[in-house]
Amino acid sequence: MKEPMPTPPSTSNSSTSNAQIIYILYLVSLVVGVTGIVGVIMAYVYRGDAPDWLRSHYQFQIRTFWIGLLYVVLGMLLSMVLVGFLLLLFWLIWLILRCVKGMQQLERREPVTDLETWLWPK
């Protein structure tokens, strides 16, 4: 007989929906760039009051913004020698994967598994 799954940490739906909105804002920023800035500001604001498992999502979102900004700036600079276009393509795929994997873990009410990664969580 299987052991029962541990009950997920109690968190209000508004707290998890804030983190979900930030992931969505990051994805929308692929079309409307300013929403990424709104998302990172929200992550900074909400991470202080969040439980540890949810705080890991906010920290992950903050790192996603800053690492992504670095990738975009490098990609734009290197696009003069055509290598940057590949880096920008990598950034596009990278951002989508990080947001999707983050939302999956958020849906299961799990913390981000590999918070310090520069790629995407396992």
Residue pairs with C-beta under 8 A, 6 or more apart in sequence:
8 108
8 109
9 51
9 53
9 54
9 109
11 50
11 51
11 53
11 54
11 109
15 46
15 49
15 50
15 51
15 54
16 54
16 106
16 109
18 42
18 46
19 43
19 46
19 50
19 54
19 57
19 58
19 61
19 106
20 103
20 106
21 39
21 42
22 39
22 40
22 42
22 43
22 58
22 61
23 39
23 61
23 99
23 102
23 103
23 106
24 99
25 35
25 36
25 38
25 39
25 42
26 35
26 36
26 39
26 61
26 64
26 65
26 68
26 95
26 99
27 95
27 96
27 99
28 35
29 35
29 36
29 39
30 92
30 95
30 96
36 65
36 68
39 61
39 65
40 61
40 62
40 65
40 66
43 58
43 59
43 61
43 62
43 65
44 58
44 62
46 58
47 55
47 58
47 59
47 62
50 57
50 58
52 111
53 109
53 110
53 111
54 111
56 111
56 112
56 115
57 102
57 105
57 106
57 111
57 112
59 112
59 115
60 98
60 102
60 112
60 115
60 121
61 102
63 115
63 116
64 95
64 98
64 99
64 102
67 118
68 91
68 94
68 95
71 87
71 88
71 90
71 91
71 94
72 88
72 91
74 84
74 87
75 84
75 85
75 87
75 88
75 90
75 91
76 84
76 88
77 84
78 84
78 87
79 85
79 88
94 119
94 120
97 120
98 120
98 121
101 120
101 121
102 112
102 121
105 111
105 112
105 113
105 121
112 121
113 121
113 122
114 121
114 122
115 121
